[in-house]
Amino acid sequence: MLTITSYNLGPLQTNAYLLINEDLGKAVIIDPGMNPGPLVKAIADLEVEAILLTHAHFDHMGGVDEIRKLKGCPVYLHDLEQDWLTTPKLNGSLMWPQVTSPLSTDPAEYDFAAGQKLELIGHTFTVYHTPGHSPGSVSLLTGSDLFAGDVLFRLGVGRTDLPGGRERDLLDSIQNILFKFPDDTTVYPGHGPRTTIGYEKERNPYVR
C-alpha cells in the first residue's frame, strides 16, 4: 500500500512529499524543502530509498543535505541542473537574502533522463522532462499520481522569469506532455493544493 503525505515546508511553503510503502517500511521523498524538521521526524523509523528532485531551486532542495546525511540515500536530479545543487547563484538562494542564506550541497548521485523508469519502494516511477519553469524540471508519474514540481499548479502555472525559465517551453510541457495524461490523474504540485489533469484542462486560465 502506497501512502502519500505532503509537508508544507519553509518560507515559500513548498510541498515536500513523503511516499511510503507501508508493507515494506520503505519511503521515497520528493522535493525536501527548507526547514525539513517535520519531514525528518516522520522518516525516523523508515528506510529512505531515494530523494527525487523535480528541480533544484533552493526552496525544493533545502532539506537535501540533512536528509541525505541522516539516511544515506541517493539523490536524483536532471543533468541540466546538476551544477545547481553546488551553486547558490544557480539554485536561487542568493536572490532572496531575506529568505535564506546561500544554500549548497553535494551533487546528485544520479541523473534523471526523459522516459526513464525507476523501480523504488515496490513502485515504478516514470520520468518526464517538463522544462519551462527551469531547464531541468521533471514530472514524476507513479500509477495515477503525478508529481509536477513547479510546472503546473491548481489554476496556475510555474513562473518563467527566473534564470533558465522560458514560457514557451512551459506551455509546451503542460499542453503536450501533462495534458496527455488521463483526466483523473492526480497532480501533486510544488506549491498549493493538489488537483487533477481534467480540472486544469477545463479551468486553468493560463493554458486553456
C-alpha positions in Angstrom: 0.0 0.0 0.0 1.3 3.4 -1.0 0.6 6.4 1.2 1.4 10.0 0.2 1.8 12.7 2.8 2.5 16.4 2.0 4.6 18.6 4.2 4.4 22.4 3.7 8.0 23.5 4.4 10.0 26.7 4.5 9.2 30.4 4.0 7.9 29.7 0.4 5.5 27.0 1.6 7.0 24.3 -0.6 5.3 20.9 -0.8 7.6 18.1 0.2 6.1 14.7 -0.5 6.8 11.5 1.5 5.7 8.3 -0.2 5.7 5.2 1.9 5.2 1.6 1.1 3.7 0.5 4.4 4.2 -3.2 3.6 8.0 -2.7 3.1 8.6 0.1 5.6 10.4 2.0 2.8 10.0 5.5 1.6 10.8 8.0 -1.2 11.0 11.8 -0.7 10.1 14.2 -3.4 11.5 17.8 -3.0 12.6 18.0 0.6 12.2 21.8 1.1 13.7 24.2 3.6 13.3 23.7 7.4 12.5 20.0 7.0 12.1 19.2 10.7 8.6 17.7 10.4 9.7 15.5 7.5 12.8 14.4 9.4 10.7 13.3 12.3 8.3 11.4 10.0 11.1 9.3 8.5 12.8 8.4 11.8 11.9 4.7 11.5 11.8 4.4 7.7 14.4 3.3 5.2 14.5 6.1 2.6 15.5 4.7 -0.8 15.9 8.0 -2.6 15.4 11.7 -2.7 13.8 12.7 -6.1 14.1 16.4 -7.1 11.7 17.8 -9.6 14.1 20.7 -10.0 16.9 22.3 -8.0 15.6 25.7 -6.8 16.6 26.4 -3.3 13.1 26.0 -1.8 12.8 22.5 -3.2 16.4 21.3 -2.3 16.9 23.0 1.1 16.5 19.8 3.1 18.6 17.5 0.8 21.8 17.8 2.8 20.3 17.0 6.2 18.2 14.1 5.0 20.9 12.6 2.7 23.4 12.5 5.6 20.8 11.2 8.0 19.5 8.4 5.8 22.4 7.7 3.5 20.1 7.8 0.5 21.0 8.9 -3.1 19.6 12.0 -4.8 18.2 12.1 -8.4 18.1 15.2 -10.5 18.1 16.1 -14.2 21.6 16.6 -15.5 20.8 20.1 -16.8 20.7 21.2 -13.2 23.4 19.1 -11.7 25.5 22.3 -11.0 22.6 23.9 -9.2 23.0 21.9 -6.0 26.5 23.2 -5.5 26.0 26.7 -6.7 23.9 29.2 -4.7 23.7 31.6 -7.7 22.1 28.9 -9.9 19.7 27.5 -7.3 18.4 31.0 -6.5 19.4 31.2 -2.8 21.5 34.3 -3.5 18.5 36.1 -4.9 16.5 36.2 -1.7 18.8 37.0 1.2 15.8 38.0 3.3 14.5 34.4 3.0 17.6 32.2 3.1 21.4 32.1 3.5 23.2 30.8 0.4 22.5 27.0 0.0 24.7 24.4 -1.5 25.1 20.6 -1.1 27.0 17.8 -2.9 25.9 16.9 -6.4 23.2 14.4 -7.0 24.3 10.7 -7.2 22.1 10.0 -10.3 20.7 11.9 -13.3 17.2 11.8 -14.5 16.5 11.1 -18.2 13.3 11.6 -20.1 11.4 8.3 -20.3 13.4 6.7 -17.5 11.7 4.2 -15.3 12.8 3.9 -11.7 11.8 0.9 -9.5 11.6 2.3 -6.0 9.7 1.1 -2.9 7.9 -1.5 -4.9 6.5 1.0 -7.4 7.5 2.3 -10.9 8.3 6.0 -11.3 8.4 7.3 -14.9 10.3 10.5 -15.6 9.0 13.2 -17.9 11.3 16.1 -18.8 9.0 19.2 -18.5 11.1 22.3 -18.8 9.9 25.9 -18.7 10.0 26.8 -15.1 13.6 25.7 -15.1 15.6 23.9 -17.8 15.9 20.6 -15.9 12.4 20.4 -14.4 10.9 16.9 -14.4 7.5 15.5 -13.6 7.2 12.0 -12.0 4.4 9.6 -12.5 3.6 6.6 -10.4 0.3 4.9 -11.0 -2.2 7.8 -11.5 -0.2 10.1 -9.2 1.8 12.9 -10.9 4.4 15.0 -9.1 4.7 18.1 -11.2 7.0 20.3 -9.3 6.6 24.0 -10.3 5.3 23.2 -13.7 1.5 23.0 -13.1 -0.5 24.3 -10.1 -4.2 24.3 -9.3 -5.4 27.1 -11.6 -1.9 28.3 -12.2 1.4 27.5 -13.8 5.1 27.9 -12.7 6.8 31.3 -13.1 9.2 31.6 -16.1 11.1 34.8 -15.1 13.8 33.1 -13.2 17.2 32.1 -14.8 16.6 29.4 -17.3 12.9 29.8 -17.4 11.0 30.0 -20.7 7.3 30.5 -21.2 7.0 28.7 -24.5 8.7 25.6 -23.1 6.5 25.7 -20.0 3.3 25.8 -22.0 4.6 23.1 -24.4 5.4 20.9 -21.3 1.9 21.3 -20.0 -0.1 21.0 -23.2 1.9 18.3 -25.0 3.0 16.2 -22.0 1.0 16.7 -18.9 -2.3 17.2 -20.6 -1.9 13.9 -22.4 -2.4 12.0 -19.2 -5.9 10.8 -18.3 -8.2 13.4 -16.8 -8.4 11.6 -13.4 -4.6 11.8 -12.9 -4.0 13.4 -9.6 -1.5 16.3 -9.7 0.7 17.0 -6.7 2.3 20.4 -7.3 5.3 22.0 -5.7 3.1 24.7 -4.1 -0.6 24.8 -3.2 -3.3 22.2 -3.2 -3.4 19.1 -5.3 -5.6 19.0 -8.4 -6.3 16.8 -11.4 -5.4 16.9 -15.1 -9.0 17.1 -16.1 -9.7 20.0 -13.8 -6.8 22.0 -15.1 -7.6 21.2 -18.8 -11.1 22.6 -18.2 -10.4 25.5 -15.9 -6.8 26.6 -15.8 -6.8 30.2 -17.3 -3.1 30.1 -18.3 -3.3 27.1 -20.6 -6.9 27.0 -22.0 
